[in-house]
Each structure stands twice: as C-alpha cells, then as structure tokens.
Amino acid sequence: QVRLVESGGGLVQPGGSLRLSCAASGIIFGINTMRWYRQSPGKLRELVAGIGSGGNTNYADSVKGRFTISRDNARNTVYLQMNSLKPEDTAVYYCNAFSEATWASSWGQGTQVTVSS
C-alpha cells in the first residue's frame, strides 16, 4: 500500500522559511519522480517543483530562486525548502509520487502553509 506523509507546514511571516518533508512507503522510491503541488482556495492545483529519479529538477516560475526540491533515496523522503516566503505562497502543499516504470501516481494528504504577518 502506497503511503505519502507530508510534514513541516505551518504559519510563517513573509520573508520566512519552511522545509516540507514527504516520507514515502509502499513504493520503490528510487524509480519515482517526486513532485510538490499546491492548491489555494478557489484555484486549481499547480505544480511547484519536481525531481526525477536521476536528480534532475524543475520549478514553477513563481518559486524559482526561492524554493529547492531535494530527495534522500536512503530515507525514501523528498524535501521542499522554501525561502523568502510570500503571502501568495499560502496553500495546501501536496506530495506526489509518479512511477517511471508503471506510470502509477500517488498523493499525500497535504500540509497547510500559511504566510501571513
């Protein structure tokens, strides 16, 4: 059974930082592309950042230079380091695992990030 558990969300002031974690189980982590998405009320879910099995990364233009995605295959965990946070980064952040072998896609339950003074 695939399970993705996000953690690290919370309330932070503008300009602050947070690090999200997503711990995976039930998958062969090393062959999955891992992605972070976010969704704000009334908006569609959007891709924030992704990291392939080989370590290649991609980012939404809105977070380039501020967010960094990384993965630790030994710990089956993907991280999202978020710096210089803005109020518009407020959203529920979701972890996604996409198997490069089977194309199966799995989601976590989400973690709330609120950027406010």
C-alpha positions as CSV (number, residue, x, y, z in Angstrom):
1,Q,0.0,0.0,0.0
2,V,1.4,3.3,-1.1
3,R,1.6,6.0,1.6
4,L,2.9,9.5,1.3
5,V,3.0,11.6,4.5
6,E,3.8,15.3,4.4
7,S,5.0,17.3,7.3
8,G,6.6,20.7,8.0
9,G,3.8,23.1,7.2
10,G,2.7,25.9,9.4
11,L,2.3,29.6,9.9
12,V,5.3,31.8,8.9
13,Q,5.8,35.5,8.4
14,P,6.6,37.0,5.0
15,G,10.2,36.5,4.2
16,G,10.5,33.5,6.4
17,S,11.4,29.9,5.6
18,L,9.9,26.4,6.0
19,R,11.0,23.0,5.0
20,L,8.4,20.5,3.9
21,S,9.1,16.7,4.0
22,C,7.3,13.9,2.4
23,A,8.0,10.4,3.6
24,A,7.1,7.6,1.2
25,S,6.4,3.9,1.8
26,G,5.0,1.1,-0.3
27,I,6.8,2.2,-3.4
28,I,10.2,1.7,-5.0
29,F,11.2,5.3,-4.2
30,G,14.3,5.4,-6.4
31,I,12.3,5.0,-9.6
32,N,9.7,7.6,-8.8
33,T,9.6,11.2,-10.0
34,M,8.6,13.1,-6.9
35,R,6.7,16.4,-7.1
36,W,5.3,19.1,-4.9
37,Y,2.0,20.7,-5.9
38,R,-0.1,23.3,-4.1
39,Q,-3.7,24.4,-4.1
40,S,-5.2,27.6,-2.7
41,P,-8.9,28.1,-2.2
42,G,-10.7,28.7,-5.4
43,K,-7.7,27.9,-7.5
44,L,-6.5,24.8,-9.4
45,R,-3.8,22.6,-8.1
46,E,-0.5,23.7,-9.5
47,L,2.9,22.1,-9.9
48,V,5.5,23.8,-7.6
49,A,8.6,21.6,-8.2
50,G,9.7,18.2,-9.3
51,I,12.7,15.9,-9.0
52,G,13.4,12.9,-11.2
53,S,15.0,9.6,-10.2
54,G,18.2,10.9,-11.7
55,G,18.1,14.1,-9.6
56,N,17.0,16.5,-12.4
57,T,14.8,19.2,-11.1
58,N,12.2,21.7,-12.4
59,Y,10.3,24.6,-10.8
60,A,7.4,26.8,-11.4
61,D,8.5,30.3,-12.5
62,S,6.8,31.7,-9.4
63,V,9.2,29.9,-7.0
64,K,12.4,29.8,-8.9
65,G,15.3,31.0,-6.8
66,R,13.3,30.7,-3.6
67,F,12.4,27.0,-3.4
68,T,14.6,24.0,-3.6
69,I,13.5,20.4,-4.0
70,S,15.7,17.5,-3.0
71,R,15.4,13.8,-2.3
72,D,17.1,11.3,0.0
73,N,16.6,7.9,-1.5
74,A,18.0,6.2,1.5
75,R,15.3,7.7,3.6
76,N,12.5,7.5,1.0
77,T,11.9,11.2,1.5
78,V,11.6,14.2,-0.6
79,Y,12.0,17.8,0.7
80,L,10.9,21.2,-0.3
81,Q,13.0,24.0,1.2
82,M,11.0,27.3,0.9
83,N,12.8,30.6,1.5
84,S,11.7,34.2,1.1
85,L,8.1,33.1,1.5
86,K,5.3,35.4,0.3
87,P,1.6,35.6,1.2
88,E,0.8,34.2,-2.3
89,D,2.6,31.0,-1.3
90,T,-0.2,30.3,1.1
91,A,-1.7,27.0,0.1
92,V,-2.1,23.3,0.9
93,Y,1.0,21.6,-0.3
94,Y,0.7,18.1,-1.7
95,C,3.4,15.5,-2.4
96,N,3.1,13.3,-5.5
97,A,4.9,10.2,-6.5
98,F,4.9,9.1,-10.1
99,S,6.4,5.8,-11.0
100,E,8.6,6.0,-14.1
101,A,8.1,2.2,-14.5
102,T,4.3,1.8,-14.2
103,W,3.1,5.4,-14.5
104,A,1.2,5.0,-11.3
105,S,0.5,8.2,-9.4
106,S,0.1,8.6,-5.7
107,W,-0.8,11.6,-3.5
108,G,-0.3,12.6,0.1
109,Q,-2.9,14.2,2.3
110,G,-1.4,17.7,2.1
111,T,0.1,20.1,4.6
112,Q,-1.1,23.7,5.1
113,V,1.4,26.5,4.6
114,T,0.2,30.0,5.6
115,V,2.4,33.0,5.1
116,S,1.0,36.0,7.0
117,S,2.1,38.7,9.3
